[in-house]
Amino acid sequence: MKRISSRDNAFFKTLRRQVEQGGVRREAGVALLEGIHLCDAYLASGAQPRQVVVGDSALERAEVVDLIDRAEATETFVLDDALFATLSQVAHGVPLLMVVDEPRPERPGSIARTSVWLDRVQDPGNIGSILRSASAAGIDDVYLSRGCAGVWSTKVLRAAMGAHFHLRLFENCDLEALTRDAGVASIATSSHATSSIHDFDLTGEVVWIFGHEGQGVDPILSERAIALRIPQPGAGESLNVAAAAAVCFFEQARQRAVQRRG
């Protein structure tokens, strides 16, 4: 373990810039995972971090020592808690952070299986929740358009609760161009649609498209998609985009389970 006691340390200064500036982080090709849960989920996926950074008090916790041991042949830096606090994005959290390589999977040549497309979804909490629901529903691929919140930002990572490590995530996608490569039907929800997700056959492969919190799905994407509504027997104009996505994913999962039972 290497101890850092000065704010002028070169590694610490680089790390602080990565914490504060998403562009610096993306240029370096790294993501920052803070807290026991995210670090544990990352290691459980079989990946290894570049560096581990801990505050003094974290070394008193057995689960943190275990995580450090599992981070094989990785540099570990120890900071006093006050210095770590200048990096932390989490209030009252355990002072533990991992610097990891940001995965950049190769995009498939065509869309042939169920995937999620996010069109200018800007709230990090919404994106994180959608990722978490997609992973839980067995969906592997998520495509994010330009204008979406950064999928590897701290807020999205925390909201997704480790789902990132079970998904293939593609950022800055031209969704309009992707529609030409999609070999499966695309679906966008609309409160004005006549057909319900409960009445539509979702047992096959589909593309789920969800749009901007205020403006909805881009009109060109909407024109190329099948419009389905989510039945709402109660009051309310529409569902939050993350809630709508979860309803759709698990309706598809339900229909597939019924089909398997015969």
N, C-alpha and C positions, 0 to 999 in steps of 0.2 A: 504494500500500500504506500502511496505517496501523499504526503501531507502538503496542503496548500494553506498558507496563512496570510497571503498578501493579495489584495485586489489587483496588483500589478502583475501577477503571474500570467504568463502568455496564454496558457490553456484556459485559465479562469476568464480572461478577457474575451477570448474567442467564444467560450461557452455562453457568457453573458450576452454577447451580440446575437448568438443563435436563439437565445431565449426571447430577446426583445424584438428581433427582426426576422419575420418569416422569410423574406427574400434571402437573407444571409444563410438561414437554415436550409432552404431549398437548394441554394447554390452549392452548399457543402454536401447535399444529398443525404441529410440526416433527419431523424425525428427524435424528439426528446420525450421519454416516458417517465413520469413522476409518480411515485407511490408504489406500495407493495403489490397491489392487485395488477396493475398494468405490467410491471416488471415480471411478475410471476407468470402472467398469461403469455408474455413474449417468450420467456425461456421455455415454457411448456410447449410452444409451437415448434421447438427444435432449433430456433435461431439463437445467435449469440450477439451481444452488444459490442460496440467499439470500446466504450469506457463505462465504468460505474462511478458515480459520485455520491458520497454519503456525508451526512453530518455526524458529528461525534456521538450524539445521543442515539442514532440509529444502530450503532455497533453494539448497543446494549440489548437489542432485540434479536432473539434466536432466529426468527424468520428472515430477517435482513442478512444475518451472517450466512444462512443457508443459501439465499439468493446470490450472494457474492461468491460462495463456493461453487455454485452451479454455473456461474459466468466464467467458464474455463479460459485460462490464458488471456484474460482481459485486464487492462489497466484499471486500478481502483484508486480514486483520489478521495482523501478525507479532508473535510473542511470543518471548522468550528461552526456551530449551529447558526450563529449570527451571520457569518459569511454565506452559508447555504441559503439563508432566508432571503438574501438579495437576488437569488436565482428562482426561488420558489414561486409557482403559480397557484399553489394550493394553500388555503388557510388551515392552519393547525394540522397539517399533514405530517407523515413520517418523512424525515429528510433523506430521501433516496431518489436518485435519478439515473437513468440509463440513456446513453447516447447510442442510437442504433442506426443502421443503414435504412434509408427509406426505400422500400421495395418499389421497383418500377417494372412490372411484368410486361411482357410483349403482348400487344393487342392481337387477338385472333383475327384472321382474315375475313371471317364472316360471323354473324351472330346466329347461332344455331340452338341455343339453349336459353332457359329462363334467365333473365338478367334485369337489373334495375337501372334506369336512366334518370338522372337528376338534372333538371333544367333550371339553372340559376337559383338553386336553393341556397339561401344566404345565411340562415341561422345555424350556427355550429351545433347547437343542441338538437335541432331537427335532423341534421345530417347524421350525427352520432346515433340518434335513436333509430333512424332508418337502417343504418348499417347493422345495428344490434338486432333488429327485427329480421332483416334479410338473412343474417347468419343463422339465427335461431330457426328460420323457416327452411333452411337448406339451400338457399340461393348463394351462388359463389361469386358472381361478377357484378360489379357496380361501375357504371360509367357516369362521370360528372362533367357537365359542360363548363365552358369558360363562364366566369361569373359566380360559380359556387364558392362557398367558403372553403378554405384549404383543408383537405381531408385529413392531413397529418398535423393539423394545428392542435395545440394543447386542449382546447375546449372540445373539439370533435373527438379526440382520443379519449377524454374522460367520459364523455357522454356515451361512447360506443362500448365502453367497459371490456375491451379486449377483442371485440369483433373484427377489428382490422386484421388480426393475425390469422383469420380463417377465410378471408376474402381476397379476390383479385380486384384491385382498385385502379381505375384508369381516369386520370384527371385531364382537364382542358380538352375535352372531346368536342368534335363537331358533330352534334347529334343529328343534325339534318343530313349530313353526309352518311352517317352510320345507318340511317333508315334505308339507304340504297343497298346496304350490305346485309340487312337483316333478313334471314330466311324464315322468320316466325312472325306471327301477328303481334302488333304493338297495341297496348291498351292504356288509355288515359281516363281517369275518373272525372265525371261531370255530374253536378246536381241536376242538370237538365236532360240527361240521357234517359231514354225510355227503357233500356234493358238494365237489369240488375246484375251485380257480380254473382249473386246466388243462382241466377238462371242461366248464366253463360258457362259453357264447358271450359274449365280452366285446367283440365287434367294434362293437356299438352304443354309444350314449351311456349312461353310468351315473353314479350318485353313489357315491363311495367314502367310507365313514364309519369314522373311527378314534377310539378313545376314550382316556380317562384311563389313565395308565400302570399304576395299581393296580386301579381299579374297572372298567375297560373302558368299552364304549359304554353309554349310558343305556338301561335296559330298554325304555322306550317307543320309542326309536329302533330298538333291536334287533328289536322285534316287527314293525316296519314294513319291515324290511330283509330281503333274501335273505342267509342265512348260508352262507358258503363257507369252506373250510379251505385253508390253505397246507400242502401235503405236506411233512413233515419226516422224512426217512428216518433221521436220526441222533437222538442223545439230546437232551433239552431239552424243557421243557414248552411254551414259546412263544417267539416272536420279539419283540425290541424293536419298539415301535410304528413307529419310523422305518424299520427294516429290513423289516417287514411291508408298509408302504406302498410301498416301492421295488419289492418283489417283485410286488405287485399292479399297479402302474402299468406295469411293463415286460412283464408277461404280457399286459396289454391291448394294449400297443404291438406285441408279437410277433404276437398273433393278427390284428391289423389289417394288419400287413405281409404275413402269409401270405395273407390275403384279397385284398390288392391284387395279389399275384403270380398269383392265380387258381389 
